[in-house]
Amino acid sequence: MEELESILKSIRENLTGNSQKDIKYLQGCMELYRDHPLHREIIRACTQLLYKLMPEESRQHFADMFSHAFEKFRADLAEAQKLTGAGDYDKARAILTPHIREAEHSALFQPDSEVEFRSFAEPMEMVLYQQFYQPRKAVQQAPFPFHLLYLLLGELELAQGQTKAARKALEKGLRWDPTSAPVRFCYLSVLREEKDWDGFGRVNRDAFRQAFRPADLARCYRNEGERLLHKGNWQGARYAFLLSLNYGEEGAVKGQLETIAQKLGDELAPATREELTAFTQKEAIPLGPNPEVLRLAAGGAQACHKAGREQEADYYLDVIRPFLSEKDMEELKKKLGY
């Protein structure tokens, strides 16, 4: 990016050291280059320089403004969700629209040649993204949870039966957070509504690969059970629903199992480990959590523990803990240097 470096070098060389003059100068540069092909990179660099030049009181004012904007964003999402639940879709959409405009058009949040923005809900999502998607650019966390914005828009569209619009919104949500289980599950609801069972299976396998919470893994198995029921594979659906119960008690799953028992016969023998292993291999889904996910969480815990960041280390241990016995958990911690 020689051209970008040349432009930024020229901008920096013209700084005078006088804060007031330099702030006006940088504002002028942002306007001057707004139509340049590299305008996003230039505006971002100028914004960073502006922040450094601000007096302390201005920085605090800037921080207060951001805090207020974040609180308003969250409050608006909550209000739009409430309105959607009440069926007041027009009002909900009106609340979301300015935030969607900001997410899609603000130069501060758009990817450029060097940086891509994501809005991960928690650290493990970023770890999974780095591992499974191998981004070529530097990844920065967006200051607002834009994936939730598009999740809510997708739910709104789906509630109105607009599956194409819902799909489009949720695809945008997955671009902001490719490892978001809530967004992916809502996307699966759209595919279910469209009866795209092949697509449903593919997307659910992606959800399996990335699941790191027991409730999410349970839902993946439940989704697989629904897909197999649609295909008329009652025994396969039974196995999927049984596996779902290992990770989350769900009344709907128990009801499905009762229906399957009536179809296959009440005197069903308990599923064996061998049967479940053969079933998951046939359907190309994991038997339990993805080992790679647990390995990544263990690596995160070990790195943070060595660096003395115990609160962060505990976060990663808490990802692993529900999937291991107490004895296995203690053995793992010893291996990690605890």
C-alpha positions in Angstrom: 0.0 0.0 0.0 2.7 2.5 -1.1 0.1 5.1 -2.2 -1.6 5.0 1.2 1.7 5.3 3.1 2.7 8.2 0.8 -0.6 10.1 1.5 -0.4 9.5 5.3 3.2 10.6 5.3 2.3 13.8 3.6 -0.5 14.5 6.0 1.7 13.9 9.1 4.5 16.0 7.7 2.1 19.0 7.5 1.2 18.8 11.1 2.4 22.0 12.9 2.3 20.9 16.6 -0.4 23.5 17.2 -3.4 21.4 18.3 -6.1 23.8 17.2 -4.5 24.3 13.8 -3.8 20.6 13.3 -7.3 19.6 14.3 -8.7 21.9 11.6 -6.1 20.7 9.1 -7.0 17.0 9.7 -10.7 17.8 9.4 -9.9 19.4 6.0 -7.9 16.3 5.0 -10.9 14.1 5.8 -13.1 16.2 3.5 -10.4 16.5 0.8 -10.0 12.7 0.5 -13.6 11.7 0.9 -13.9 10.6 -2.7 -10.5 8.9 -2.9 -10.4 5.1 -3.5 -8.6 4.8 -0.2 -10.9 7.2 1.7 -11.7 4.7 4.4 -8.1 4.1 5.4 -7.3 7.8 5.2 -10.3 8.9 7.3 -9.5 6.2 9.9 -5.9 7.4 10.2 -7.0 11.0 10.4 -9.5 10.2 13.1 -6.8 8.4 15.2 -4.6 11.5 14.8 -7.4 13.8 15.8 -8.1 11.8 19.0 -4.4 12.1 20.0 -4.5 15.9 19.5 -7.6 16.4 21.6 -7.1 18.0 25.0 -8.0 15.7 27.9 -11.4 17.3 28.5 -12.3 16.8 24.8 -11.3 13.2 25.0 -13.5 12.7 28.0 -16.3 14.5 26.1 -15.7 12.1 23.2 -15.8 9.1 25.5 -19.0 10.3 27.1 -20.6 10.8 23.7 -19.6 7.2 22.7 -21.0 5.8 26.0 -24.3 7.6 25.4 -24.4 6.4 21.8 -23.8 2.8 23.0 -26.5 3.0 25.6 -29.0 4.4 23.1 -28.1 1.6 20.6 -28.8 -1.0 23.2 -32.0 0.7 24.4 -33.3 1.0 20.8 -32.6 -2.7 20.2 -34.5 -3.6 23.3 -37.5 -1.3 22.3 -37.5 -2.7 18.8 -37.5 -6.2 20.1 -40.4 -5.4 22.4 -42.4 -3.9 19.5 -41.6 -6.8 17.2 -42.9 -9.2 19.9 -46.1 -7.1 20.1 -46.5 -7.2 16.3 -45.9 -3.4 15.9 -43.5 -4.0 13.0 -43.5 -0.5 11.4 -42.4 1.2 14.7 -39.8 -1.4 15.3 -38.4 -0.9 11.8 -38.4 2.8 12.2 -36.2 2.5 15.3 -33.8 0.1 13.6 -33.4 2.1 10.3 -31.0 4.9 11.5 -28.7 2.3 13.2 -28.7 0.1 10.0 -27.8 3.2 8.0 -24.9 3.9 10.4 -23.7 0.2 10.2 -23.7 0.2 6.4 -22.5 3.7 5.5 -20.2 5.0 8.3 -16.6 5.1 7.0 -15.4 4.3 10.6 -16.9 0.8 10.5 -16.3 -0.3 6.9 -13.5 -2.7 6.0 -10.6 -1.4 4.0 -7.4 -2.9 2.5 -5.9 -3.5 5.9 -8.6 -3.9 8.5 -12.0 -5.7 8.8 -14.5 -4.9 11.5 -16.5 -7.6 13.3 -18.9 -7.4 16.2 -18.2 -10.5 18.3 -20.4 -11.1 21.3 -17.5 -12.6 23.4 -13.8 -13.5 23.1 -14.3 -17.1 22.2 -16.2 -16.1 19.0 -13.1 -14.1 17.9 -10.9 -17.1 18.7 -13.1 -19.4 16.5 -13.2 -16.8 13.7 -9.4 -16.5 13.6 -9.0 -20.3 13.5 -11.8 -21.4 11.2 -11.9 -18.4 8.8 -8.2 -17.5 8.7 -8.8 -13.7 7.9 -6.1 -12.1 5.9 -6.6 -8.6 7.3 -6.3 -7.3 10.9 -9.5 -7.9 12.8 -10.9 -5.1 14.9 -13.9 -5.3 17.2 -16.7 -2.9 16.1 -17.8 -0.6 19.0 -21.5 -1.6 18.5 -23.0 -5.1 18.4 -24.2 -4.7 14.8 -24.8 -8.5 14.5 -27.6 -8.1 17.0 -29.1 -5.3 14.9 -29.4 -7.6 11.9 -30.5 -10.5 14.0 -33.5 -8.4 15.2 -34.2 -7.2 11.7 -34.1 -10.8 10.5 -36.6 -11.8 13.3 -38.8 -8.9 12.3 -38.8 -9.9 8.6 -39.4 -13.6 9.5 -42.3 -12.7 11.7 -43.9 -11.0 8.7 -43.3 -13.9 6.5 -40.7 -12.1 4.4 -38.2 -14.9 4.2 -36.0 -13.5 1.5 -35.6 -10.2 3.4 -35.0 -12.1 6.6 -32.3 -14.2 4.9 -30.6 -11.0 3.5 -30.6 -9.4 6.9 -29.2 -12.4 8.7 -26.5 -12.9 6.1 -25.4 -9.3 6.9 -25.5 -10.3 10.6 -23.3 -13.3 9.9 -20.8 -11.0 8.1 -20.6 -8.9 11.2 -20.3 -12.0 13.5 -19.6 -15.2 11.5 -19.5 -17.3 14.7 -22.7 -16.0 16.3 -24.9 -18.9 17.3 -28.1 -16.8 17.8 -27.8 -15.3 14.3 -27.0 -18.7 12.7 -30.0 -20.3 14.5 -32.3 -17.6 13.2 -30.9 -18.2 9.7 -31.8 -21.8 10.2 -35.3 -20.8 11.1 -35.5 -19.1 7.7 -34.3 -22.2 5.9 -36.8 -24.3 7.8 -39.6 -21.9 6.8 -38.4 -22.1 3.1 -38.2 -25.9 3.5 -34.6 -25.8 2.2 -33.6 -28.9 4.0 -30.3 -29.4 2.1 -29.2 -25.9 3.0 -30.5 -26.4 6.5 -28.2 -29.4 7.0 -25.2 -27.6 5.7 -25.7 -24.5 7.9 -26.4 -26.7 10.9 -23.1 -28.6 10.4 -21.4 -25.2 10.5 -23.2 -24.5 13.8 -22.0 -27.8 15.1 -18.4 -27.1 14.3 -18.5 -23.7 16.1 -20.8 -24.6 19.1 -19.0 -23.9 22.4 -22.0 -23.7 24.8 -24.0 -26.8 25.9 -27.4 -25.1 25.0 -26.1 -24.3 21.5 -24.9 -27.9 21.0 -28.2 -29.2 22.2 -30.0 -27.0 19.7 -27.7 -28.3 16.9 -28.8 -31.9 17.7 -32.4 -30.9 17.9 -32.1 -29.2 14.5 -30.6 -32.4 13.1 -33.4 -34.4 14.5 -35.9 -32.1 12.8 -34.1 -32.5 9.5 -34.1 -36.3 9.7 -37.8 -36.4 10.7 -38.5 -34.5 7.5 -36.6 -37.2 5.6 -38.6 -39.9 7.3 -35.5 -41.2 9.2 -37.2 -41.9 12.5 -34.3 -43.8 14.0 -31.8 -41.2 13.1 -34.0 -38.5 14.5 -34.3 -40.4 17.7 -30.5 -40.6 18.1 -30.2 -36.8 17.4 -32.9 -36.0 20.0 -31.3 -38.3 22.6 -28.0 -36.6 22.1 -29.7 -33.2 22.4 -30.9 -34.2 25.9 -27.3 -34.7 27.0 -26.7 -30.9 26.7 -30.0 -29.3 27.5 -33.4 -30.4 28.8 -36.0 -29.4 26.3 -39.7 -30.2 26.5 -40.1 -30.2 22.8 -37.4 -32.8 22.4 -39.0 -35.1 24.9 -42.3 -34.7 23.0 -40.6 -35.7 19.8 -39.1 -38.7 21.4 -42.5 -39.9 22.6 -43.9 -39.5 19.1 -40.9 -41.5 17.7 -41.4 -44.2 20.3 -45.0 -44.6 19.2 -43.9 -44.9 15.6 -41.0 -47.3 16.2 -42.5 -49.2 19.1 -42.6 -48.6 22.8 -40.1 -51.3 23.7 -37.0 -49.4 22.3 -33.7 -50.5 23.8 -31.5 -47.6 25.0 -29.1 -46.3 22.3 -25.6 -47.7 22.7 -22.4 -45.7 22.4 -21.6 -47.7 19.3 -25.0 -46.8 17.7 -24.6 -43.1 18.4 -21.0 -43.1 17.1 -22.1 -44.8 13.9 -25.0 -42.4 13.5 -22.9 -39.2 13.9 -20.3 -40.6 11.5 -23.0 -41.3 8.9 -24.5 -37.8 9.2 -21.1 -36.1 9.4 -21.8 -34.4 12.7 -19.8 -34.5 15.9 -20.4 -36.8 18.9 -20.2 -34.2 21.6 -18.4 -30.8 21.3 -15.9 -30.2 18.5 -12.5 -31.2 20.0 -10.9 -28.3 18.1 -13.2 -25.9 20.0 -12.1 -27.3 23.4 -8.4 -27.3 22.3 -8.7 -23.6 21.4 -10.4 -22.8 24.7 -7.7 -24.7 26.6 -5.0 -22.7 24.6 -6.7 -19.5 25.6 -6.8 -20.4 29.2 -3.1 -21.5 29.2 -1.9 -18.3 27.5 -3.9 -16.0 29.8 -2.8 -17.9 32.9 0.9 -17.6 32.0 0.4 -13.9 31.4 -1.2 -13.5 34.8 -4.6 -12.6 33.4 -6.6 -14.9 35.6 -10.0 -13.5 34.9 -9.6 -14.1 31.2 -8.2 -17.5 31.9 -11.2 -18.4 34.0 -13.4 -17.3 31.1 -11.9 -19.9 28.8 -11.9 -22.6 31.5 -15.7 -21.9 31.9 -16.1 -22.7 28.2 -14.6 -26.2 28.7 -16.0 -27.0 32.2 -19.5 -28.1 31.2 -18.2 -30.7 28.8 -15.8 -32.4 31.3 -16.1 -34.3 34.5 -14.7 -32.6 37.6 -11.8 -35.1 37.6 -11.0 -34.6 33.9 -11.2 -30.8 34.5 -8.6 -30.9 37.3 -6.3 -33.1 35.1 -6.6 -30.6 32.3 -5.7 -27.7 34.5 -2.6 -29.5 35.7 -1.6 -30.0 32.0 -2.2 -26.3 31.4 0.2 -25.3 34.2 -2.2 -24.6 37.1 
